[in-house]
Amino acid sequence: MTNLSNTPTTSTLSKDGYMRIMPIADYLGIHHQTVRRYVKQGRMPAPKIVCGVQLFDMTEIKTWLETGQVNASTKKEGV
């Protein structure tokens, strides 16, 4: 059984820096497959790939949430 007491929640996650796909999905309140689909469709900023790990830039995510626009330079890098 998984210990959920140490699982980060949106209230404990940093608003700056980078997040992996599962915490970003929790932060947005959507399923991780929906995040993958949105990135593939160009509907949200793509993650950066660092040493094989996909990381979402929280600054880009916040800008996207505020404006609803995806910067062309952040489209389809990962996922």
MODELLER restraints for C-alpha pairs under 7 A, 6 or more apart:
rsr = mdl.restraints
at = mdl.atoms
rsr.add(forms.Gaussian(group=physical.xy_distance, feature=features.Distance(at['CA:10:A'], at['CA:26:A']), mean=6.74, stdev=0.5))
rsr.add(forms.Gaussian(group=physical.xy_distance, feature=features.Distance(at['CA:10:A'], at['CA:27:A']), mean=5.03, stdev=0.5))
rsr.add(forms.Gaussian(group=physical.xy_distance, feature=features.Distance(at['CA:15:A'], at['CA:58:A']), mean=6.22, stdev=0.5))
rsr.add(forms.Gaussian(group=physical.xy_distance, feature=features.Distance(at['CA:16:A'], at['CA:58:A']), mean=5.22, stdev=0.5))
rsr.add(forms.Gaussian(group=physical.xy_distance, feature=features.Distance(at['CA:16:A'], at['CA:59:A']), mean=6.15, stdev=0.5))
rsr.add(forms.Gaussian(group=physical.xy_distance, feature=features.Distance(at['CA:17:A'], at['CA:57:A']), mean=6.01, stdev=0.5))
rsr.add(forms.Gaussian(group=physical.xy_distance, feature=features.Distance(at['CA:17:A'], at['CA:58:A']), mean=5.60, stdev=0.5))
rsr.add(forms.Gaussian(group=physical.xy_distance, feature=features.Distance(at['CA:18:A'], at['CA:55:A']), mean=5.64, stdev=0.5))
rsr.add(forms.Gaussian(group=physical.xy_distance, feature=features.Distance(at['CA:18:A'], at['CA:56:A']), mean=5.24, stdev=0.5))
rsr.add(forms.Gaussian(group=physical.xy_distance, feature=features.Distance(at['CA:18:A'], at['CA:57:A']), mean=4.66, stdev=0.5))
rsr.add(forms.Gaussian(group=physical.xy_distance, feature=features.Distance(at['CA:18:A'], at['CA:58:A']), mean=5.56, stdev=0.5))
rsr.add(forms.Gaussian(group=physical.xy_distance, feature=features.Distance(at['CA:19:A'], at['CA:55:A']), mean=5.28, stdev=0.5))
rsr.add(forms.Gaussian(group=physical.xy_distance, feature=features.Distance(at['CA:19:A'], at['CA:56:A']), mean=5.11, stdev=0.5))
rsr.add(forms.Gaussian(group=physical.xy_distance, feature=features.Distance(at['CA:19:A'], at['CA:57:A']), mean=6.77, stdev=0.5))
rsr.add(forms.Gaussian(group=physical.xy_distance, feature=features.Distance(at['CA:19:A'], at['CA:58:A']), mean=6.98, stdev=0.5))
rsr.add(forms.Gaussian(group=physical.xy_distance, feature=features.Distance(at['CA:20:A'], at['CA:54:A']), mean=6.12, stdev=0.5))
rsr.add(forms.Gaussian(group=physical.xy_distance, feature=features.Distance(at['CA:20:A'], at['CA:55:A']), mean=4.84, stdev=0.5))
rsr.add(forms.Gaussian(group=physical.xy_distance, feature=features.Distance(at['CA:20:A'], at['CA:56:A']), mean=6.15, stdev=0.5))
rsr.add(forms.Gaussian(group=physical.xy_distance, feature=features.Distance(at['CA:21:A'], at['CA:32:A']), mean=6.37, stdev=0.5))
rsr.add(forms.Gaussian(group=physical.xy_distance, feature=features.Distance(at['CA:22:A'], at['CA:32:A']), mean=5.80, stdev=0.5))
rsr.add(forms.Gaussian(group=physical.xy_distance, feature=features.Distance(at['CA:25:A'], at['CA:31:A']), mean=5.68, stdev=0.5))
rsr.add(forms.Gaussian(group=physical.xy_distance, feature=features.Distance(at['CA:25:A'], at['CA:32:A']), mean=5.11, stdev=0.5))
rsr.add(forms.Gaussian(group=physical.xy_distance, feature=features.Distance(at['CA:25:A'], at['CA:35:A']), mean=6.34, stdev=0.5))
rsr.add(forms.Gaussian(group=physical.xy_distance, feature=features.Distance(at['CA:36:A'], at['CA:79:A']), mean=5.82, stdev=0.5))
rsr.add(forms.Gaussian(group=physical.xy_distance, feature=features.Distance(at['CA:38:A'], at['CA:44:A']), mean=5.65, stdev=0.5))
rsr.add(forms.Gaussian(group=physical.xy_distance, feature=features.Distance(at['CA:39:A'], at['CA:45:A']), mean=6.25, stdev=0.5))
rsr.add(forms.Gaussian(group=physical.xy_distance, feature=features.Distance(at['CA:39:A'], at['CA:46:A']), mean=5.41, stdev=0.5))
rsr.add(forms.Gaussian(group=physical.xy_distance, feature=features.Distance(at['CA:39:A'], at['CA:76:A']), mean=6.18, stdev=0.5))
rsr.add(forms.Gaussian(group=physical.xy_distance, feature=features.Distance(at['CA:39:A'], at['CA:79:A']), mean=6.99, stdev=0.5))
rsr.add(forms.Gaussian(group=physical.xy_distance, feature=features.Distance(at['CA:40:A'], at['CA:76:A']), mean=6.16, stdev=0.5))
rsr.add(forms.Gaussian(group=physical.xy_distance, feature=features.Distance(at['CA:42:A'], at['CA:75:A']), mean=5.69, stdev=0.5))
rsr.add(forms.Gaussian(group=physical.xy_distance, feature=features.Distance(at['CA:42:A'], at['CA:76:A']), mean=6.52, stdev=0.5))
rsr.add(forms.Gaussian(group=physical.xy_distance, feature=features.Distance(at['CA:43:A'], at['CA:70:A']), mean=6.70, stdev=0.5))
rsr.add(forms.Gaussian(group=physical.xy_distance, feature=features.Distance(at['CA:44:A'], at['CA:64:A']), mean=6.92, stdev=0.5))
rsr.add(forms.Gaussian(group=physical.xy_distance, feature=features.Distance(at['CA:44:A'], at['CA:70:A']), mean=5.78, stdev=0.5))
rsr.add(forms.Gaussian(group=physical.xy_distance, feature=features.Distance(at['CA:45:A'], at['CA:60:A']), mean=6.67, stdev=0.5))
rsr.add(forms.Gaussian(group=physical.xy_distance, feature=features.Distance(at['CA:45:A'], at['CA:61:A']), mean=6.64, stdev=0.5))
rsr.add(forms.Gaussian(group=physical.xy_distance, feature=features.Distance(at['CA:45:A'], at['CA:70:A']), mean=5.78, stdev=0.5))
rsr.add(forms.Gaussian(group=physical.xy_distance, feature=features.Distance(at['CA:45:A'], at['CA:74:A']), mean=5.06, stdev=0.5))
rsr.add(forms.Gaussian(group=physical.xy_distance, feature=features.Distance(at['CA:45:A'], at['CA:75:A']), mean=5.52, stdev=0.5))
rsr.add(forms.Gaussian(group=physical.xy_distance, feature=features.Distance(at['CA:46:A'], at['CA:56:A']), mean=6.84, stdev=0.5))
rsr.add(forms.Gaussian(group=physical.xy_distance, feature=features.Distance(at['CA:46:A'], at['CA:74:A']), mean=5.43, stdev=0.5))
rsr.add(forms.Gaussian(group=physical.xy_distance, feature=features.Distance(at['CA:46:A'], at['CA:75:A']), mean=5.17, stdev=0.5))
rsr.add(forms.Gaussian(group=physical.xy_distance, feature=features.Distance(at['CA:46:A'], at['CA:76:A']), mean=5.17, stdev=0.5))
rsr.add(forms.Gaussian(group=physical.xy_distance, feature=features.Distance(at['CA:46:A'], at['CA:77:A']), mean=5.40, stdev=0.5))
rsr.add(forms.Gaussian(group=physical.xy_distance, feature=features.Distance(at['CA:46:A'], at['CA:78:A']), mean=5.81, stdev=0.5))
rsr.add(forms.Gaussian(group=physical.xy_distance, feature=features.Distance(at['CA:47:A'], at['CA:54:A']), mean=5.43, stdev=0.5))
rsr.add(forms.Gaussian(group=physical.xy_distance, feature=features.Distance(at['CA:47:A'], at['CA:55:A']), mean=4.90, stdev=0.5))
rsr.add(forms.Gaussian(group=physical.xy_distance, feature=features.Distance(at['CA:47:A'], at['CA:56:A']), mean=4.28, stdev=0.5))
rsr.add(forms.Gaussian(group=physical.xy_distance, feature=features.Distance(at['CA:47:A'], at['CA:57:A']), mean=6.83, stdev=0.5))
rsr.add(forms.Gaussian(group=physical.xy_distance, feature=features.Distance(at['CA:47:A'], at['CA:77:A']), mean=6.23, stdev=0.5))
rsr.add(forms.Gaussian(group=physical.xy_distance, feature=features.Distance(at['CA:47:A'], at['CA:78:A']), mean=5.46, stdev=0.5))
rsr.add(forms.Gaussian(group=physical.xy_distance, feature=features.Distance(at['CA:48:A'], at['CA:54:A']), mean=5.58, stdev=0.5))
rsr.add(forms.Gaussian(group=physical.xy_distance, feature=features.Distance(at['CA:48:A'], at['CA:55:A']), mean=5.16, stdev=0.5))
rsr.add(forms.Gaussian(group=physical.xy_distance, feature=features.Distance(at['CA:48:A'], at['CA:56:A']), mean=6.20, stdev=0.5))
rsr.add(forms.Gaussian(group=physical.xy_distance, feature=features.Distance(at['CA:48:A'], at['CA:77:A']), mean=6.30, stdev=0.5))
rsr.add(forms.Gaussian(group=physical.xy_distance, feature=features.Distance(at['CA:48:A'], at['CA:78:A']), mean=6.43, stdev=0.5))
rsr.add(forms.Gaussian(group=physical.xy_distance, feature=features.Distance(at['CA:49:A'], at['CA:55:A']), mean=6.20, stdev=0.5))
rsr.add(forms.Gaussian(group=physical.xy_distance, feature=features.Distance(at['CA:49:A'], at['CA:78:A']), mean=6.44, stdev=0.5))
rsr.add(forms.Gaussian(group=physical.xy_distance, feature=features.Distance(at['CA:54:A'], at['CA:78:A']), mean=6.60, stdev=0.5))
rsr.add(forms.Gaussian(group=physical.xy_distance, feature=features.Distance(at['CA:64:A'], at['CA:70:A']), mean=5.97, stdev=0.5))
